[in-house]
Amino acid sequence: MNAKEFWGRLDTLLKAKKITYIMLASDCGIPSATLYNNRSRNRFPRIAEIVTISLYLESSLDWLLLGFDRNTNISTSDLKAFQTYINAPKEVKDLVDKVLRGIT
């Protein structure tokens, strides 16, 4: 995985869908400054943000992160669940992360 390639694929996808970073940030509940800072520093966003972006853009995580696609279908209910997670208070996110770490 390469963050620079991730941002390049995201740029390509946004351009194809005629979506700006401002629109993406707003619709996904991610601060635009967070996206711009990560992009300018060639850092990956948080995993929950990547998943939300993938769901919103109807793109597979495989393609977005790795550059290949296994034709993964993503539902809009999954998008809403991840948006809820991203917009949750820090204490809630920490609890969800703790539970998920215990499952894996």
Biopython code that builds the backbone (N, CA, C, O; Angstrom):
import numpy as np
from Bio.PDB.StructureBuilder import StructureBuilder

atoms = [
    (1, "MET", "N", (0.839, -1.176, 0.000)),
    (1, "MET", "CA", (0.000, 0.000, 0.000)),
    (1, "MET", "C", (0.884, 1.239, 0.000)),
    (1, "MET", "O", (1.894, 1.321, 0.698)),
    (2, "ASN", "N", (0.469, 2.173, -0.793)),
    (2, "ASN", "CA", (1.213, 3.406, -0.940)),
    (2, "ASN", "C", (0.224, 4.562, -0.872)),
    (2, "ASN", "O", (-0.715, 4.628, -1.665)),
    (3, "ALA", "N", (0.438, 5.479, 0.082)),
    (3, "ALA", "CA", (-0.501, 6.583, 0.273)),
    (3, "ALA", "C", (-0.579, 7.486, -0.952)),
    (3, "ALA", "O", (-1.657, 7.972, -1.295)),
    (4, "LYS", "N", (0.545, 7.713, -1.612)),
    (4, "LYS", "CA", (0.538, 8.573, -2.796)),
    (4, "LYS", "C", (-0.342, 7.959, -3.889)),
    (4, "LYS", "O", (-1.085, 8.673, -4.562)),
    (5, "GLU", "N", (-0.259, 6.642, -4.066)),
    (5, "GLU", "CA", (-1.090, 5.964, -5.056)),
    (5, "GLU", "C", (-2.565, 5.995, -4.647)),
    (5, "GLU", "O", (-3.445, 6.138, -5.495)),
    (6, "PHE", "N", (-2.831, 5.860, -3.340)),
    (6, "PHE", "CA", (-4.202, 5.963, -2.835)),
    (6, "PHE", "C", (-4.804, 7.308, -3.243)),
    (6, "PHE", "O", (-5.912, 7.358, -3.777)),
    (7, "TRP", "N", (-4.072, 8.403, -2.992)),
    (7, "TRP", "CA", (-4.578, 9.740, -3.314)),
    (7, "TRP", "C", (-4.744, 9.909, -4.814)),
    (7, "TRP", "O", (-5.677, 10.579, -5.257)),
    (8, "GLY", "N", (-3.866, 9.319, -5.596)),
    (8, "GLY", "CA", (-3.998, 9.374, -7.051)),
    (8, "GLY", "C", (-5.257, 8.669, -7.526)),
    (8, "GLY", "O", (-5.968, 9.181, -8.391)),
    (9, "ARG", "N", (-5.538, 7.491, -6.964)),
    (9, "ARG", "CA", (-6.766, 6.774, -7.329)),
    (9, "ARG", "C", (-7.997, 7.548, -6.871)),
    (9, "ARG", "O", (-9.003, 7.597, -7.580)),
    (10, "LEU", "N", (-7.919, 8.150, -5.690)),
    (10, "LEU", "CA", (-9.045, 8.944, -5.204)),
    (10, "LEU", "C", (-9.272, 10.149, -6.121)),
    (10, "LEU", "O", (-10.414, 10.465, -6.454)),
    (11, "ASP", "N", (-8.202, 10.816, -6.527)),
    (11, "ASP", "CA", (-8.326, 11.942, -7.462)),
    (11, "ASP", "C", (-9.015, 11.505, -8.751)),
    (11, "ASP", "O", (-9.905, 12.193, -9.252)),
    (12, "THR", "N", (-8.599, 10.361, -9.283)),
    (12, "THR", "CA", (-9.178, 9.832, -10.521)),
    (12, "THR", "C", (-10.664, 9.568, -10.350)),
    (12, "THR", "O", (-11.468, 9.916, -11.215)),
    (13, "LEU", "N", (-11.025, 8.952, -9.234)),
    (13, "LEU", "CA", (-12.422, 8.628, -8.970)),
    (13, "LEU", "C", (-13.262, 9.886, -8.789)),
    (13, "LEU", "O", (-14.368, 9.980, -9.323)),
    (14, "LEU", "N", (-12.745, 10.843, -8.046)),
    (14, "LEU", "CA", (-13.480, 12.093, -7.834)),
    (14, "LEU", "C", (-13.688, 12.834, -9.152)),
    (14, "LEU", "O", (-14.772, 13.357, -9.412)),
    (15, "LYS", "N", (-12.654, 12.875, -9.973)),
    (15, "LYS", "CA", (-12.758, 13.552, -11.260)),
    (15, "LYS", "C", (-13.806, 12.874, -12.142)),
    (15, "LYS", "O", (-14.605, 13.549, -12.791)),
    (16, "ALA", "N", (-13.803, 11.540, -12.165)),
    (16, "ALA", "CA", (-14.756, 10.792, -12.989)),
    (16, "ALA", "C", (-16.192, 11.018, -12.528)),
    (16, "ALA", "O", (-17.116, 11.026, -13.341)),
    (17, "LYS", "N", (-16.377, 11.200, -11.221)),
    (17, "LYS", "CA", (-17.719, 11.384, -10.667)),
    (17, "LYS", "C", (-18.076, 12.859, -10.501)),
    (17, "LYS", "O", (-19.162, 13.197, -10.032)),
    (18, "LYS", "N", (-17.141, 13.739, -10.896)),
    (18, "LYS", "CA", (-17.356, 15.193, -10.793)),
    (18, "LYS", "C", (-17.687, 15.613, -9.354)),
    (18, "LYS", "O", (-18.639, 16.350, -9.097)),
    (19, "ILE", "N", (-16.864, 15.115, -8.436)),
    (19, "ILE", "CA", (-17.026, 15.418, -7.010)),
    (19, "ILE", "C", (-15.755, 16.114, -6.539)),
    (19, "ILE", "O", (-14.650, 15.675, -6.859)),
    (20, "THR", "N", (-15.906, 17.189, -5.784)),
    (20, "THR", "CA", (-14.759, 17.901, -5.236)),
    (20, "THR", "C", (-14.413, 17.336, -3.855)),
    (20, "THR", "O", (-15.206, 16.616, -3.248)),
    (21, "TYR", "N", (-13.227, 17.673, -3.376)),
    (21, "TYR", "CA", (-12.842, 17.254, -2.022)),
    (21, "TYR", "C", (-13.771, 17.884, -0.982)),
    (21, "TYR", "O", (-14.080, 17.262, 0.034)),
    (22, "ILE", "N", (-14.209, 19.102, -1.233)),
    (22, "ILE", "CA", (-15.138, 19.770, -0.304)),
    (22, "ILE", "C", (-16.445, 18.978, -0.230)),
    (22, "ILE", "O", (-16.968, 18.732, 0.857)),
    (23, "MET", "N", (-16.968, 18.581, -1.394)),
    (23, "MET", "CA", (-18.206, 17.789, -1.424)),
    (23, "MET", "C", (-18.005, 16.444, -0.732)),
    (23, "MET", "O", (-18.843, 16.012, 0.059)),
    (24, "LEU", "N", (-16.891, 15.791, -1.035)),
    (24, "LEU", "CA", (-16.586, 14.494, -0.430)),
    (24, "LEU", "C", (-16.537, 14.606, 1.089)),
    (24, "LEU", "O", (-17.154, 13.815, 1.802)),
    (25, "ALA", "N", (-15.803, 15.588, 1.568)),
    (25, "ALA", "CA", (-15.668, 15.782, 3.012)),
    (25, "ALA", "C", (-17.028, 16.033, 3.654)),
    (25, "ALA", "O", (-17.368, 15.412, 4.660)),
    (26, "SER", "N", (-17.787, 16.923, 3.084)),
    (26, "SER", "CA", (-19.102, 17.273, 3.629)),
    (26, "SER", "C", (-20.041, 16.068, 3.645)),
    (26, "SER", "O", (-20.671, 15.778, 4.661)),
    (27, "ASP", "N", (-20.129, 15.375, 2.522)),
    (27, "ASP", "CA", (-21.065, 14.253, 2.417)),
    (27, "ASP", "C", (-20.649, 13.057, 3.274)),
    (27, "ASP", "O", (-21.496, 12.263, 3.683)),
    (28, "CYS", "N", (-19.356, 12.928, 3.546)),
    (28, "CYS", "CA", (-18.871, 11.797, 4.339)),
    (28, "CYS", "C", (-18.673, 12.145, 5.814)),
    (28, "CYS", "O", (-18.317, 11.279, 6.614)),
    (29, "GLY", "N", (-18.903, 13.409, 6.176)),
    (29, "GLY", "CA", (-18.754, 13.803, 7.577)),
    (29, "GLY", "C", (-17.308, 13.859, 8.041)),
    (29, "GLY", "O", (-17.017, 13.641, 9.217)),
    (30, "ILE", "N", (-16.399, 14.153, 7.110)),
    (30, "ILE", "CA", (-14.973, 14.242, 7.428)),
    (30, "ILE", "C", (-14.566, 15.705, 7.270)),
    (30, "ILE", "O", (-14.894, 16.323, 6.257)),
    (31, "PRO", "N", (-13.862, 16.272, 8.243)),
    (31, "PRO", "CA", (-13.424, 17.659, 8.070)),
    (31, "PRO", "C", (-12.549, 17.792, 6.815)),
    (31, "PRO", "O", (-11.633, 16.998, 6.602)),
    (32, "SER", "N", (-12.841, 18.797, 5.996)),
    (32, "SER", "CA", (-12.071, 18.968, 4.758)),
    (32, "SER", "C", (-10.595, 19.204, 5.064)),
    (32, "SER", "O", (-9.732, 18.765, 4.304)),
    (33, "ALA", "N", (-10.295, 19.885, 6.158)),
    (33, "ALA", "CA", (-8.892, 20.116, 6.525)),
    (33, "ALA", "C", (-8.167, 18.791, 6.776)),
    (33, "ALA", "O", (-6.985, 18.654, 6.458)),
    (34, "THR", "N", (-8.875, 17.827, 7.341)),
    (34, "THR", "CA", (-8.288, 16.506, 7.581)),
    (34, "THR", "C", (-7.897, 15.853, 6.267)),
    (34, "THR", "O", (-6.796, 15.320, 6.135)),
    (35, "LEU", "N", (-8.809, 15.895, 5.286)),
    (35, "LEU", "CA", (-8.493, 15.309, 3.979)),
    (35, "LEU", "C", (-7.315, 16.029, 3.332)),
    (35, "LEU", "O", (-6.378, 15.385, 2.859)),
    (36, "TYR", "N", (-7.357, 17.346, 3.307)),
    (36, "TYR", "CA", (-6.287, 18.118, 2.666)),
    (36, "TYR", "C", (-4.941, 17.903, 3.359)),
    (36, "TYR", "O", (-3.915, 17.773, 2.690)),
    (37, "ASN", "N", (-4.936, 17.865, 4.694)),
    (37, "ASN", "CA", (-3.681, 17.644, 5.421)),
    (37, "ASN", "C", (-3.109, 16.263, 5.134)),
    (37, "ASN", "O", (-1.913, 16.125, 4.878)),
    (38, "ASN", "N", (-3.954, 15.244, 5.175)),
    (38, "ASN", "CA", (-3.473, 13.892, 4.887)),
    (38, "ASN", "C", (-2.954, 13.806, 3.451)),
    (38, "ASN", "O", (-1.914, 13.200, 3.194)),
    (39, "ARG", "N", (-3.679, 14.409, 2.532)),
    (39, "ARG", "CA", (-3.273, 14.355, 1.121)),
    (39, "ARG", "C", (-1.945, 15.081, 0.907)),
    (39, "ARG", "O", (-1.053, 14.559, 0.238)),
    (40, "SER", "N", (-1.815, 16.266, 1.466)),
    (40, "SER", "CA", (-0.589, 17.038, 1.251)),
    (40, "SER", "C", (0.627, 16.380, 1.900)),
    (40, "SER", "O", (1.758, 16.597, 1.466)),
    (41, "ARG", "N", (0.398, 15.586, 2.925)),
    (41, "ARG", "CA", (1.500, 14.894, 3.611)),
    (41, "ARG", "C", (1.649, 13.440, 3.157)),
    (41, "ARG", "O", (2.462, 12.691, 3.700)),
    (42, "ASN", "N", (0.850, 13.049, 2.149)),
    (42, "ASN", "CA", (0.854, 11.665, 1.656)),
    (42, "ASN", "C", (0.668, 10.648, 2.782)),
    (42, "ASN", "O", (1.396, 9.661, 2.890)),
    (43, "ARG", "N", (-0.340, 10.930, 3.619)),
    (43, "ARG", "CA", (-0.696, 10.021, 4.696)),
    (43, "ARG", "C", (-2.081, 9.459, 4.411)),
    (43, "ARG", "O", (-2.937, 10.141, 3.848)),
    (44, "PHE", "N", (-2.288, 8.223, 4.802)),
    (44, "PHE", "CA", (-3.617, 7.628, 4.676)),
    (44, "PHE", "C", (-4.566, 8.259, 5.685)),
    (44, "PHE", "O", (-4.154, 8.603, 6.792)),
    (45, "PRO", "N", (-5.842, 8.416, 5.310)),
    (45, "PRO", "CA", (-6.853, 8.792, 6.307)),
    (45, "PRO", "C", (-7.052, 7.628, 7.287)),
    (45, "PRO", "O", (-6.531, 6.532, 7.079)),
    (46, "ARG", "N", (-7.801, 7.880, 8.339)),
    (46, "ARG", "CA", (-8.159, 6.801, 9.278)),
    (46, "ARG", "C", (-8.954, 5.746, 8.520)),
    (46, "ARG", "O", (-9.606, 6.058, 7.523)),
    (47, "ILE", "N", (-8.906, 4.512, 8.981)),
    (47, "ILE", "CA", (-9.563, 3.412, 8.276)),
    (47, "ILE", "C", (-11.066, 3.651, 8.144)),
    (47, "ILE", "O", (-11.649, 3.354, 7.101)),
    (48, "ALA", "N", (-11.692, 4.180, 9.183)),
    (48, "ALA", "CA", (-13.136, 4.444, 9.105)),
    (48, "ALA", "C", (-13.432, 5.484, 8.023)),
    (48, "ALA", "O", (-14.458, 5.404, 7.348)),
    (49, "GLU", "N", (-12.546, 6.447, 7.862)),
    (49, "GLU", "CA", (-12.730, 7.457, 6.815)),
    (49, "GLU", "C", (-12.546, 6.846, 5.424)),
    (49, "GLU", "O", (-13.282, 7.170, 4.491)),
    (50, "ILE", "N", (-11.560, 5.963, 5.298)),
    (50, "ILE", "CA", (-11.338, 5.294, 4.010)),
    (50, "ILE", "C", (-12.556, 4.445, 3.643)),
    (50, "ILE", "O", (-12.996, 4.448, 2.493)),
    (51, "VAL", "N", (-13.090, 3.731, 4.610)),
    (51, "VAL", "CA", (-14.269, 2.896, 4.354)),
    (51, "VAL", "C", (-15.451, 3.766, 3.958)),
    (51, "VAL", "O", (-16.171, 3.441, 3.014)),
    (52, "THR", "N", (-15.657, 4.856, 4.662)),
    (52, "THR", "CA", (-16.759, 5.764, 4.344)),
    (52, "THR", "C", (-16.601, 6.340, 2.940)),
    (52, "THR", "O", (-17.571, 6.416, 2.185)),
    (53, "ILE", "N", (-15.396, 6.742, 2.593)),
    (53, "ILE", "CA", (-15.129, 7.269, 1.253)),
    (53, "ILE", "C", (-15.420, 6.203, 0.208)),
    (53, "ILE", "O", (-16.052, 6.476, -0.813)),
    (54, "SER", "N", (-14.961, 5.003, 0.466)),
    (54, "SER", "CA", (-15.183, 3.886, -0.463)),
    (54, "SER", "C", (-16.675, 3.627, -0.661)),
    (54, "SER", "O", (-17.134, 3.446, -1.788)),
    (55, "LEU", "N", (-17.413, 3.610, 0.417)),
    (55, "LEU", "CA", (-18.858, 3.383, 0.333)),
    (55, "LEU", "C", (-19.545, 4.522, -0.409)),
    (55, "LEU", "O", (-20.384, 4.290, -1.280)),
    (56, "TYR", "N", (-19.190, 5.734, -0.066)),
    (56, "TYR", "CA", (-19.803, 6.907, -0.687)),
    (56, "TYR", "C", (-19.560, 6.941, -2.201)),
    (56, "TYR", "O", (-20.460, 7.258, -2.978)),
    (57, "LEU", "N", (-18.341, 6.613, -2.600)),
    (57, "LEU", "CA", (-17.984, 6.665, -4.012)),
    (57, "LEU", "C", (-18.317, 5.370, -4.753)),
    (57, "LEU", "O", (-18.067, 5.247, -5.952)),
    (58, "GLU", "N", (-18.879, 4.417, -4.029)),
    (58, "GLU", "CA", (-19.238, 3.116, -4.602)),
    (58, "GLU", "C", (-18.032, 2.466, -5.268)),
    (58, "GLU", "O", (-18.104, 1.972, -6.393)),
    (59, "SER", "N", (-16.936, 2.483, -4.547)),
    (59, "SER", "CA", (-15.682, 1.896, -5.006)),
    (59, "SER", "C", (-15.261, 0.824, -4.004)),
    (59, "SER", "O", (-15.554, 0.934, -2.813)),
    (60, "SER", "N", (-14.589, -0.191, -4.476)),
    (60, "SER", "CA", (-14.131, -1.220, -3.540)),
    (60, "SER", "C", (-12.920, -0.709, -2.768)),
    (60, "SER", "O", (-12.149, 0.116, -3.257)),
    (61, "LEU", "N", (-12.776, -1.217, -1.564)),
    (61, "LEU", "CA", (-11.593, -0.891, -0.770)),
    (61, "LEU", "C", (-10.338, -1.418, -1.463)),
    (61, "LEU", "O", (-9.289, -0.775, -1.443)),
    (62, "ASP", "N", (-10.460, -2.594, -2.075)),
    (62, "ASP", "CA", (-9.316, -3.181, -2.783)),
    (62, "ASP", "C", (-8.759, -2.199, -3.807)),
    (62, "ASP", "O", (-7.555, -1.944, -3.847)),
    (63, "TRP", "N", (-9.643, -1.655, -4.629)),
    (63, "TRP", "CA", (-9.178, -0.758, -5.677)),
    (63, "TRP", "C", (-8.622, 0.531, -5.091)),
    (63, "TRP", "O", (-7.564, 1.006, -5.505)),
    (64, "LEU", "N", (-9.332, 1.087, -4.138)),
    (64, "LEU", "CA", (-8.910, 2.360, -3.562)),
    (64, "LEU", "C", (-7.560, 2.237, -2.855)),
    (64, "LEU", "O", (-6.704, 3.112, -2.993)),
    (65, "LEU", "N", (-7.371, 1.168, -2.110)),
    (65, "LEU", "CA", (-6.134, 1.001, -1.352)),
    (65, "LEU", "C", (-5.015, 0.339, -2.143)),
    (65, "LEU", "O", (-3.849, 0.713, -2.012)),
    (66, "LEU", "N", (-5.370, -0.647, -2.964)),
    (66, "LEU", "CA", (-4.343, -1.483, -3.595)),
    (66, "LEU", "C", (-4.257, -1.349, -5.106)),
    (66, "LEU", "O", (-3.259, -1.747, -5.706)),
    (67, "GLY", "N", (-5.291, -0.794, -5.730)),
    (67, "GLY", "CA", (-5.257, -0.619, -7.170)),
    (67, "GLY", "C", (-5.831, -1.770, -7.961)),
    (67, "GLY", "O", (-5.731, -1.778, -9.188)),
    (68, "PHE", "N", (-6.430, -2.747, -7.296)),
    (68, "PHE", "CA", (-7.126, -3.815, -8.000)),
    (68, "PHE", "C", (-8.484, -4.020, -7.368)),
    (68, "PHE", "O", (-8.714, -3.606, -6.232)),
    (69, "ASP", "N", (-9.376, -4.651, -8.087)),
    (69, "ASP", "CA", (-10.770, -4.751, -7.656)),
    (69, "ASP", "C", (-11.246, -6.186, -7.690)),
    (69, "ASP", "O", (-10.991, -6.921, -8.645)),
    (70, "ARG", "N", (-11.944, -6.576, -6.630)),
    (70, "ARG", "CA", (-12.559, -7.902, -6.584)),
    (70, "ARG", "C", (-14.079, -7.800, -6.703)),
    (70, "ARG", "O", (-14.800, -8.716, -6.307)),
    (71, "ASN", "N", (-14.560, -6.683, -7.250)),
    (71, "ASN", "CA", (-15.991, -6.458, -7.469)),
    (71, "ASN", "C", (-16.811, -6.606, -6.187)),
    (71, "ASN", "O", (-17.811, -7.324, -6.158)),
    (72, "THR", "N", (-16.384, -5.930, -5.149)),
    (72, "THR", "CA", (-17.076, -5.948, -3.878)),
    (72, "THR", "C", (-18.309, -5.051, -3.938)),
    (72, "THR", "O", (-18.212, -3.889, -4.332)),
    (73, "ASN", "N", (-19.449, -5.576, -3.554)),
    (73, "ASN", "CA", (-20.671, -4.768, -3.494)),
    (73, "ASN", "C", (-20.787, -4.137, -2.116)),
    (73, "ASN", "O", (-20.519, -4.787, -1.106)),
    (74, "ILE", "N", (-21.188, -2.867, -2.075)),
    (74, "ILE", "CA", (-21.301, -2.117, -0.831)),
    (74, "ILE", "C", (-22.702, -1.517, -0.761)),
    (74, "ILE", "O", (-23.193, -0.946, -1.735)),
    (75, "SER", "N", (-23.333, -1.650, 0.391)),
    (75, "SER", "CA", (-24.702, -1.153, 0.523)),
    (75, "SER", "C", (-24.728, 0.258, 1.106)),
    (75, "SER", "O", (-23.781, 0.690, 1.763)),
    (76, "THR", "N", (-25.814, 0.959, 0.858)),
    (76, "THR", "CA", (-25.960, 2.305, 1.416)),
    (76, "THR", "C", (-26.153, 2.252, 2.930)),
    (76, "THR", "O", (-25.813, 3.206, 3.630)),
    (77, "SER", "N", (-26.692, 1.153, 3.439)),
    (77, "SER", "CA", (-26.832, 1.041, 4.899)),
    (77, "SER", "C", (-25.457, 0.960, 5.564)),
    (77, "SER", "O", (-25.278, 1.460, 6.675)),
    (78, "ASP", "N", (-24.477, 0.329, 4.887)),
    (78, "ASP", "CA", (-23.114, 0.298, 5.406)),
    (78, "ASP", "C", (-22.537, 1.706, 5.452)),
    (78, "ASP", "O", (-21.865, 2.075, 6.415)),
    (79, "LEU", "N", (-22.798, 2.492, 4.411)),
    (79, "LEU", "CA", (-22.326, 3.872, 4.369)),
    (79, "LEU", "C", (-22.877, 4.653, 5.552)),
    (79, "LEU", "O", (-22.139, 5.375, 6.223)),
    (80, "LYS", "N", (-24.158, 4.512, 5.806)),
    (80, "LYS", "CA", (-24.781, 5.237, 6.920)),
    (80, "LYS", "C", (-24.198, 4.814, 8.254)),
    (80, "LYS", "O", (-24.013, 5.644, 9.144)),
    (81, "ALA", "N", (-23.906, 3.526, 8.400)),
    (81, "ALA", "CA", (-23.313, 3.029, 9.645)),
    (81, "ALA", "C", (-21.935, 3.641, 9.873)),
    (81, "ALA", "O", (-21.612, 4.040, 10.992)),
    (82, "PHE", "N", (-21.127, 3.718, 8.829)),
    (82, "PHE", "CA", (-19.798, 4.297, 8.978)),
    (82, "PHE", "C", (-19.855, 5.800, 9.184)),
    (82, "PHE", "O", (-19.023, 6.351, 9.905)),
    (83, "GLN", "N", (-20.818, 6.478, 8.568)),
    (83, "GLN", "CA", (-20.972, 7.912, 8.801)),
    (83, "GLN", "C", (-21.352, 8.159, 10.258)),
    (83, "GLN", "O", (-20.874, 9.114, 10.870)),
    (84, "THR", "N", (-22.202, 7.311, 10.810)),
    (84, "THR", "CA", (-22.580, 7.418, 12.216)),
    (84, "THR", "C", (-21.348, 7.260, 13.100)),
    (84, "THR", "O", (-21.159, 8.006, 14.060)),
    (85, "TYR", "N", (-20.508, 6.271, 12.760)),
    (85, "TYR", "CA", (-19.270, 6.049, 13.520)),
    (85, "TYR", "C", (-18.371, 7.281, 13.455)),
    (85, "TYR", "O", (-17.865, 7.731, 14.484)),
    (86, "ILE", "N", (-18.168, 7.823, 12.275)),
    (86, "ILE", "CA", (-17.268, 8.973, 12.114)),
    (86, "ILE", "C", (-17.778, 10.177, 12.887)),
    (86, "ILE", "O", (-16.982, 10.935, 13.442)),
    (87, "ASN", "N", (-19.089, 10.363, 12.933)),
    (87, "ASN", "CA", (-19.664, 11.526, 13.609)),
    (87, "ASN", "C", (-19.883, 11.307, 15.105)),
    (87, "ASN", "O", (-20.321, 12.219, 15.806)),
    (88, "ALA", "N", (-19.587, 10.121, 15.592)),
    (88, "ALA", "CA", (-19.793, 9.809, 17.010)),
    (88, "ALA", "C", (-18.737, 10.500, 17.871)),
    (88, "ALA", "O", (-17.643, 10.806, 17.398)),
    (89, "PRO", "N", (-19.072, 10.743, 19.136)),
    (89, "PRO", "CA", (-18.079, 11.312, 20.058)),
    (89, "PRO", "C", (-16.886, 10.357, 20.213)),
    (89, "PRO", "O", (-17.007, 9.154, 19.982)),
    (90, "LYS", "N", (-15.750, 10.909, 20.604)),
    (90, "LYS", "CA", (-14.522, 10.130, 20.732)),
    (90, "LYS", "C", (-14.706, 8.927, 21.661)),
    (90, "LYS", "O", (-14.190, 7.846, 21.376)),
    (91, "GLU", "N", (-15.423, 9.101, 22.751)),
    (91, "GLU", "CA", (-15.605, 7.997, 23.703)),
    (91, "GLU", "C", (-16.323, 6.819, 23.036)),
    (91, "GLU", "O", (-15.994, 5.659, 23.283)),
    (92, "VAL", "N", (-17.293, 7.129, 22.198)),
    (92, "VAL", "CA", (-18.038, 6.081, 21.494)),
    (92, "VAL", "C", (-17.132, 5.383, 20.486)),
    (92, "VAL", "O", (-17.137, 4.156, 20.388)),
    (93, "LYS", "N", (-16.352, 6.166, 19.736)),
    (93, "LYS", "CA", (-15.421, 5.571, 18.765)),
    (93, "LYS", "C", (-14.415, 4.666, 19.468)),
    (93, "LYS", "O", (-14.118, 3.570, 18.994)),
    (94, "ASP", "N", (-13.894, 5.130, 20.598)),
    (94, "ASP", "CA", (-12.924, 4.327, 21.346)),
    (94, "ASP", "C", (-13.542, 3.007, 21.794)),
    (94, "ASP", "O", (-12.898, 1.960, 21.727)),
    (95, "LEU", "N", (-14.791, 3.059, 22.251)),
    (95, "LEU", "CA", (-15.474, 1.846, 22.686)),
    (95, "LEU", "C", (-15.704, 0.896, 21.513)),
    (95, "LEU", "O", (-15.477, -0.307, 21.638)),
    (96, "VAL", "N", (-16.148, 1.421, 20.384)),
    (96, "VAL", "CA", (-16.367, 0.594, 19.183)),
    (96, "VAL", "C", (-15.049, -0.041, 18.752)),
    (96, "VAL", "O", (-15.003, -1.234, 18.450)),
    (97, "ASP", "N", (-13.973, 0.754, 18.721)),
    (97, "ASP", "CA", (-12.668, 0.227, 18.330)),
    (97, "ASP", "C", (-12.224, -0.888, 19.281)),
    (97, "ASP", "O", (-11.672, -1.896, 18.840)),
    (98, "LYS", "N", (-12.459, -0.712, 20.566)),
    (98, "LYS", "CA", (-12.081, -1.727, 21.558)),
    (98, "LYS", "C", (-12.855, -3.022, 21.316)),
    (98, "LYS", "O", (-12.283, -4.111, 21.357)),
    (99, "VAL", "N", (-14.150, -2.896, 21.065)),
    (99, "VAL", "CA", (-14.975, -4.081, 20.801)),
    (99, "VAL", "C", (-14.502, -4.781, 19.531)),
    (99, "VAL", "O", (-14.366, -6.004, 19.512)),
    (100, "LEU", "N", (-14.252, -4.019, 18.477)),
    (100, "LEU", "CA", (-13.820, -4.611, 17.211)),
    (100, "LEU", "C", (-12.457, -5.296, 17.350)),
    (100, "LEU", "O", (-12.232, -6.343, 16.742)),
    (101, "ARG", "N", (-11.562, -4.730, 18.127)),
    (101, "ARG", "CA", (-10.264, -5.376, 18.348)),
    (101, "ARG", "C", (-10.454, -6.697, 19.080)),
    (101, "ARG", "O", (-9.714, -7.651, 18.839)),
    (102, "GLY", "N", (-11.434, -6.761, 19.967)),
    (102, "GLY", "CA", (-11.705, -7.999, 20.712)),
    (102, "GLY", "C", (-12.294, -9.090, 19.853)),
    (102, "GLY", "O", (-12.154, -10.273, 20.164)),
    (103, "ILE", "N", (-12.962, -8.702, 18.762)),
    (103, "ILE", "CA", (-13.592, -9.676, 17.864)),
    (103, "ILE", "C", (-12.547, -10.334, 16.960)),
    (103, "ILE", "O", (-12.636, -11.525, 16.661)),
    (104, "THR", "N", (-11.576, -9.562, 16.537)),
    (104, "THR", "CA", (-10.596, -10.096, 15.580)),
    (104, "THR", "C", (-9.467, -10.836, 16.235)),
    (104, "THR", "O", (-8.576, -11.335, 15.548)),
]
sb = StructureBuilder()
sb.init_structure("model")
sb.init_model(0)
sb.init_chain("A")
sb.init_seg("    ")
for serial, (resi, resn, name, xyz) in enumerate(atoms, 1):
    if name == "N":
        sb.init_residue(resn, " ", resi, " ")
    sb.init_atom(name, np.array(xyz, "f"), 0.0, 1.0, " ", f" {name:<3s}", serial, name[0])
structure = sb.get_structure()
